[in-house]
Amino acid sequence: MYKLKTRRSALKRINQTKTGKLLRRKAFKNHLLANKNHKRRKRLSQKTLILSSDKKNVQLMLPYL
């Protein structure tokens, strides 16, 4: 059987914790930040867990993670 390729774009965006949970950045934090209040910008800066419904797609993109 051949080796599966890792999607490099997904690998750069997703981190794995030591317990195996997958983390991602939140959207809407790149530009137009003057319209967003401090609380919202701070919340958008935090990383969040990938939903269980998306885990199957992530495993296909990152087979060796």
Backbone as XML, in Angstrom:
<?xml version="1.0"?>
<chain id="A" units="angstrom">
  <residue number="1" name="MET">
    <atom name="N" x="0.836" y="-1.182" z="0.000"/>
    <atom name="CA" x="0.000" y="0.000" z="0.000"/>
    <atom name="C" x="0.886" y="1.253" z="0.000"/>
  </residue>
  <residue number="2" name="TYR">
    <atom name="N" x="0.451" y="2.261" z="-0.729"/>
    <atom name="CA" x="1.253" y="3.465" z="-0.857"/>
    <atom name="C" x="1.041" y="4.391" z="0.344"/>
  </residue>
  <residue number="3" name="LYS">
    <atom name="N" x="1.980" y="5.316" z="0.512"/>
    <atom name="CA" x="1.872" y="6.281" z="1.608"/>
    <atom name="C" x="0.826" y="7.337" z="1.269"/>
  </residue>
  <residue number="4" name="LEU">
    <atom name="N" x="0.085" y="7.760" z="2.271"/>
    <atom name="CA" x="-0.887" y="8.828" z="2.082"/>
    <atom name="C" x="-0.193" y="10.174" z="2.238"/>
  </residue>
  <residue number="5" name="LYS">
    <atom name="N" x="-0.555" y="11.123" z="1.391"/>
    <atom name="CA" x="0.042" y="12.452" z="1.473"/>
    <atom name="C" x="-0.714" y="13.296" z="2.494"/>
  </residue>
  <residue number="6" name="THR">
    <atom name="N" x="0.037" y="14.107" z="3.212"/>
    <atom name="CA" x="-0.539" y="15.051" z="4.160"/>
    <atom name="C" x="-0.825" y="16.349" z="3.432"/>
  </residue>
  <residue number="7" name="ARG">
    <atom name="N" x="-1.997" y="16.936" z="3.682"/>
    <atom name="CA" x="-2.295" y="18.250" z="3.112"/>
    <atom name="C" x="-1.548" y="19.290" z="3.923"/>
  </residue>
  <residue number="8" name="ARG">
    <atom name="N" x="-0.551" y="19.897" z="3.303"/>
    <atom name="CA" x="0.337" y="20.802" z="4.021"/>
    <atom name="C" x="-0.399" y="22.049" z="4.517"/>
  </residue>
  <residue number="9" name="SER">
    <atom name="N" x="-1.382" y="22.502" z="3.771"/>
    <atom name="CA" x="-2.122" y="23.692" z="4.201"/>
    <atom name="C" x="-2.876" y="23.419" z="5.492"/>
  </residue>
  <residue number="10" name="ALA">
    <atom name="N" x="-3.442" y="22.231" z="5.621"/>
    <atom name="CA" x="-4.160" y="21.870" z="6.849"/>
    <atom name="C" x="-3.183" y="21.665" z="8.000"/>
  </residue>
  <residue number="11" name="LEU">
    <atom name="N" x="-2.028" y="21.105" z="7.717"/>
    <atom name="CA" x="-1.031" y="20.847" z="8.758"/>
    <atom name="C" x="-0.550" y="22.151" z="9.398"/>
  </residue>
  <residue number="12" name="LYS">
    <atom name="N" x="-0.449" y="23.214" z="8.575"/>
    <atom name="CA" x="0.005" y="24.500" z="9.096"/>
    <atom name="C" x="-1.054" y="25.186" z="9.952"/>
  </residue>
  <residue number="13" name="ARG">
    <atom name="N" x="-2.319" y="24.830" z="9.768"/>
    <atom name="CA" x="-3.409" y="25.516" z="10.458"/>
    <atom name="C" x="-3.901" y="24.797" z="11.702"/>
  </residue>
  <residue number="14" name="ILE">
    <atom name="N" x="-3.576" y="23.528" z="11.864"/>
    <atom name="CA" x="-4.137" y="22.719" z="12.948"/>
    <atom name="C" x="-3.027" y="22.252" z="13.875"/>
  </residue>
  <residue number="15" name="ASN">
    <atom name="N" x="-3.274" y="22.391" z="15.175"/>
    <atom name="CA" x="-2.344" y="21.910" z="16.189"/>
    <atom name="C" x="-3.010" y="20.800" z="16.984"/>
  </residue>
  <residue number="16" name="GLN">
    <atom name="N" x="-2.194" y="19.899" z="17.518"/>
    <atom name="CA" x="-2.710" y="18.803" z="18.324"/>
    <atom name="C" x="-2.170" y="18.928" z="19.744"/>
  </residue>
  <residue number="17" name="THR">
    <atom name="N" x="-3.064" y="18.762" z="20.731"/>
    <atom name="CA" x="-2.636" y="18.800" z="22.124"/>
    <atom name="C" x="-2.030" y="17.453" z="22.490"/>
  </residue>
  <residue number="18" name="LYS">
    <atom name="N" x="-1.441" y="17.373" z="23.678"/>
    <atom name="CA" x="-0.841" y="16.111" z="24.106"/>
    <atom name="C" x="-1.886" y="15.030" z="24.334"/>
  </residue>
  <residue number="19" name="THR">
    <atom name="N" x="-3.121" y="15.438" z="24.628"/>
    <atom name="CA" x="-4.186" y="14.449" z="24.835"/>
    <atom name="C" x="-4.863" y="14.049" z="23.530"/>
  </residue>
  <residue number="20" name="GLY">
    <atom name="N" x="-4.452" y="14.668" z="22.408"/>
    <atom name="CA" x="-4.971" y="14.265" z="21.108"/>
    <atom name="C" x="-6.072" y="15.153" z="20.564"/>
  </residue>
  <residue number="21" name="LYS">
    <atom name="N" x="-6.439" y="16.206" z="21.286"/>
    <atom name="CA" x="-7.472" y="17.107" z="20.791"/>
    <atom name="C" x="-6.871" y="18.002" z="19.712"/>
  </residue>
  <residue number="22" name="LEU">
    <atom name="N" x="-7.703" y="18.408" z="18.755"/>
    <atom name="CA" x="-7.243" y="19.231" z="17.639"/>
    <atom name="C" x="-7.695" y="20.671" z="17.843"/>
  </residue>
  <residue number="23" name="LEU">
    <atom name="N" x="-6.765" y="21.612" z="17.661"/>
    <atom name="CA" x="-7.042" y="23.029" z="17.850"/>
    <atom name="C" x="-6.915" y="23.772" z="16.533"/>
  </residue>
  <residue number="24" name="ARG">
    <atom name="N" x="-7.705" y="24.831" z="16.402"/>
    <atom name="CA" x="-7.649" y="25.684" z="15.220"/>
    <atom name="C" x="-7.813" y="27.131" z="15.646"/>
  </residue>
  <residue number="25" name="ARG">
    <atom name="N" x="-7.438" y="28.049" z="14.752"/>
    <atom name="CA" x="-7.655" y="29.478" z="14.990"/>
    <atom name="C" x="-9.090" y="29.839" z="14.644"/>
  </residue>
  <residue number="26" name="LYS">
    <atom name="N" x="-9.581" y="30.907" z="15.229"/>
    <atom name="CA" x="-10.911" y="31.401" z="14.891"/>
    <atom name="C" x="-10.817" y="32.354" z="13.709"/>
  </residue>
  <residue number="27" name="ALA">
    <atom name="N" x="-11.910" y="32.460" z="12.978"/>
    <atom name="CA" x="-11.971" y="33.336" z="11.811"/>
    <atom name="C" x="-12.289" y="34.773" z="12.233"/>
  </residue>
  <residue number="28" name="PHE">
    <atom name="N" x="-12.260" y="35.686" z="11.276"/>
    <atom name="CA" x="-12.649" y="37.091" z="11.451"/>
    <atom name="C" x="-11.675" y="37.876" z="12.326"/>
  </residue>
  <residue number="29" name="LYS">
    <atom name="N" x="-10.386" y="37.554" z="12.294"/>
    <atom name="CA" x="-9.404" y="38.266" z="13.114"/>
    <atom name="C" x="-8.301" y="38.867" z="12.243"/>
  </residue>
  <residue number="30" name="ASN">
    <atom name="N" x="-8.499" y="38.960" z="10.937"/>
    <atom name="CA" x="-7.433" y="39.430" z="10.060"/>
    <atom name="C" x="-7.500" y="40.915" z="9.740"/>
  </residue>
  <residue number="31" name="HIS">
    <atom name="N" x="-8.688" y="41.440" z="9.461"/>
    <atom name="CA" x="-8.792" y="42.854" z="9.106"/>
    <atom name="C" x="-10.166" y="43.367" z="9.530"/>
  </residue>
  <residue number="32" name="LEU">
    <atom name="N" x="-10.401" y="44.655" z="9.349"/>
    <atom name="CA" x="-11.627" y="45.329" z="9.807"/>
    <atom name="C" x="-11.793" y="45.190" z="11.314"/>
  </residue>
  <residue number="33" name="LEU">
    <atom name="N" x="-10.682" y="45.293" z="12.034"/>
    <atom name="CA" x="-10.714" y="45.080" z="13.481"/>
    <atom name="C" x="-11.183" y="46.317" z="14.240"/>
  </residue>
  <residue number="34" name="ALA">
    <atom name="N" x="-11.203" y="47.472" z="13.600"/>
    <atom name="CA" x="-11.656" y="48.684" z="14.281"/>
    <atom name="C" x="-13.144" y="48.611" z="14.599"/>
  </residue>
  <residue number="35" name="ASN">
    <atom name="N" x="-13.886" y="47.840" z="13.818"/>
    <atom name="CA" x="-15.327" y="47.705" z="14.045"/>
    <atom name="C" x="-15.647" y="46.733" z="15.173"/>
  </residue>
  <residue number="36" name="LYS">
    <atom name="N" x="-14.688" y="45.941" z="15.599"/>
    <atom name="CA" x="-14.917" y="44.921" z="16.625"/>
    <atom name="C" x="-14.415" y="45.442" z="17.969"/>
  </residue>
  <residue number="37" name="ASN">
    <atom name="N" x="-15.172" y="45.172" z="19.023"/>
    <atom name="CA" x="-14.755" y="45.667" z="20.332"/>
    <atom name="C" x="-13.649" y="44.792" z="20.910"/>
  </residue>
  <residue number="38" name="HIS">
    <atom name="N" x="-13.046" y="45.279" z="21.998"/>
    <atom name="CA" x="-11.882" y="44.611" z="22.589"/>
    <atom name="C" x="-12.218" y="43.193" z="23.048"/>
  </residue>
  <residue number="39" name="LYS">
    <atom name="N" x="-13.380" y="43.029" z="23.644"/>
    <atom name="CA" x="-13.786" y="41.708" z="24.146"/>
    <atom name="C" x="-13.879" y="40.694" z="23.002"/>
  </residue>
  <residue number="40" name="ARG">
    <atom name="N" x="-14.452" y="41.137" z="21.904"/>
    <atom name="CA" x="-14.599" y="40.251" z="20.744"/>
    <atom name="C" x="-13.249" y="39.907" z="20.128"/>
  </residue>
  <residue number="41" name="ARG">
    <atom name="N" x="-12.377" y="40.918" z="19.985"/>
    <atom name="CA" x="-11.043" y="40.666" z="19.425"/>
    <atom name="C" x="-10.259" y="39.706" z="20.303"/>
  </residue>
  <residue number="42" name="LYS">
    <atom name="N" x="-10.379" y="39.855" z="21.605"/>
    <atom name="CA" x="-9.673" y="38.976" z="22.535"/>
    <atom name="C" x="-10.191" y="37.543" z="22.424"/>
  </residue>
  <residue number="43" name="ARG">
    <atom name="N" x="-11.502" y="37.394" z="22.315"/>
    <atom name="CA" x="-12.107" y="36.069" z="22.182"/>
    <atom name="C" x="-11.697" y="35.409" z="20.860"/>
  </residue>
  <residue number="44" name="LEU">
    <atom name="N" x="-11.603" y="36.208" z="19.799"/>
    <atom name="CA" x="-11.215" y="35.671" z="18.498"/>
    <atom name="C" x="-9.744" y="35.276" z="18.461"/>
  </residue>
  <residue number="45" name="SER">
    <atom name="N" x="-8.944" y="35.791" z="19.395"/>
    <atom name="CA" x="-7.522" y="35.457" z="19.430"/>
    <atom name="C" x="-7.265" y="34.072" z="19.995"/>
  </residue>
  <residue number="46" name="GLN">
    <atom name="N" x="-8.203" y="33.560" z="20.780"/>
    <atom name="CA" x="-8.006" y="32.262" z="21.415"/>
    <atom name="C" x="-8.211" y="31.140" z="20.409"/>
  </residue>
  <residue number="47" name="LYS">
    <atom name="N" x="-7.533" y="30.042" z="20.645"/>
    <atom name="CA" x="-7.738" y="28.869" z="19.806"/>
    <atom name="C" x="-8.959" y="28.108" z="20.302"/>
  </residue>
  <residue number="48" name="THR">
    <atom name="N" x="-9.567" y="27.326" z="19.435"/>
    <atom name="CA" x="-10.753" y="26.570" z="19.797"/>
    <atom name="C" x="-10.623" y="25.145" z="19.276"/>
  </residue>
  <residue number="49" name="LEU">
    <atom name="N" x="-11.400" y="24.247" z="19.841"/>
    <atom name="CA" x="-11.358" y="22.845" z="19.440"/>
    <atom name="C" x="-12.078" y="22.644" z="18.118"/>
  </residue>
  <residue number="50" name="ILE">
    <atom name="N" x="-11.624" y="21.682" z="17.349"/>
    <atom name="CA" x="-12.308" y="21.304" z="16.121"/>
    <atom name="C" x="-13.504" y="20.443" z="16.501"/>
  </residue>
  <residue number="51" name="LEU">
    <atom name="N" x="-14.637" y="20.704" z="15.879"/>
    <atom name="CA" x="-15.856" y="19.970" z="16.194"/>
    <atom name="C" x="-15.717" y="18.498" z="15.820"/>
  </residue>
  <residue number="52" name="SER">
    <atom name="N" x="-16.445" y="17.668" z="16.541"/>
    <atom name="CA" x="-16.387" y="16.229" z="16.270"/>
    <atom name="C" x="-16.926" y="15.913" z="14.879"/>
  </residue>
  <residue number="53" name="SER">
    <atom name="N" x="-17.851" y="16.745" z="14.374"/>
    <atom name="CA" x="-18.398" y="16.511" z="13.040"/>
    <atom name="C" x="-17.364" y="16.772" z="11.947"/>
  </residue>
  <residue number="54" name="ASP">
    <atom name="N" x="-16.343" y="17.583" z="12.236"/>
    <atom name="CA" x="-15.292" y="17.877" z="11.261"/>
    <atom name="C" x="-14.083" y="16.965" z="11.410"/>
  </residue>
  <residue number="55" name="LYS">
    <atom name="N" x="-14.049" y="16.164" z="12.466"/>
    <atom name="CA" x="-12.865" y="15.349" z="12.742"/>
    <atom name="C" x="-12.559" y="14.350" z="11.628"/>
  </residue>
  <residue number="56" name="LYS">
    <atom name="N" x="-13.590" y="13.790" z="11.014"/>
    <atom name="CA" x="-13.373" y="12.801" z="9.958"/>
    <atom name="C" x="-12.650" y="13.438" z="8.770"/>
  </residue>
  <residue number="57" name="ASN">
    <atom name="N" x="-13.077" y="14.641" z="8.390"/>
    <atom name="CA" x="-12.429" y="15.336" z="7.277"/>
    <atom name="C" x="-10.992" y="15.695" z="7.610"/>
  </residue>
  <residue number="58" name="VAL">
    <atom name="N" x="-10.742" y="16.084" z="8.849"/>
    <atom name="CA" x="-9.387" y="16.439" z="9.265"/>
    <atom name="C" x="-8.497" y="15.203" z="9.246"/>
  </residue>
  <residue number="59" name="GLN">
    <atom name="N" x="-9.010" y="14.076" z="9.680"/>
    <atom name="CA" x="-8.225" y="12.838" z="9.670"/>
    <atom name="C" x="-7.862" y="12.425" z="8.243"/>
  </residue>
  <residue number="60" name="LEU">
    <atom name="N" x="-8.742" y="12.712" z="7.281"/>
    <atom name="CA" x="-8.423" y="12.416" z="5.883"/>
    <atom name="C" x="-7.317" y="13.341" z="5.368"/>
  </residue>
  <residue number="61" name="MET">
    <atom name="N" x="-7.346" y="14.599" z="5.814"/>
    <atom name="CA" x="-6.331" y="15.560" z="5.369"/>
    <atom name="C" x="-4.992" y="15.328" z="6.061"/>
  </residue>
  <residue number="62" name="LEU">
    <atom name="N" x="-5.044" y="14.873" z="7.325"/>
    <atom name="CA" x="-3.831" y="14.676" z="8.124"/>
    <atom name="C" x="-3.782" y="13.236" z="8.625"/>
  </residue>
  <residue number="63" name="PRO">
    <atom name="N" x="-3.444" y="12.291" z="7.771"/>
    <atom name="CA" x="-3.512" y="10.881" z="8.169"/>
    <atom name="C" x="-2.511" y="10.484" z="9.242"/>
  </residue>
  <residue number="64" name="TYR">
    <atom name="N" x="-1.399" y="11.209" z="9.395"/>
    <atom name="CA" x="-0.363" y="10.795" z="10.350"/>
    <atom name="C" x="-0.279" y="11.708" z="11.562"/>
  </residue>
  <residue number="65" name="LEU">
    <atom name="N" x="-1.301" y="12.538" z="11.782"/>
    <atom name="CA" x="-1.290" y="13.436" z="12.929"/>
    <atom name="C" x="-1.836" y="12.731" z="14.155"/>
  </residue>
</chain>
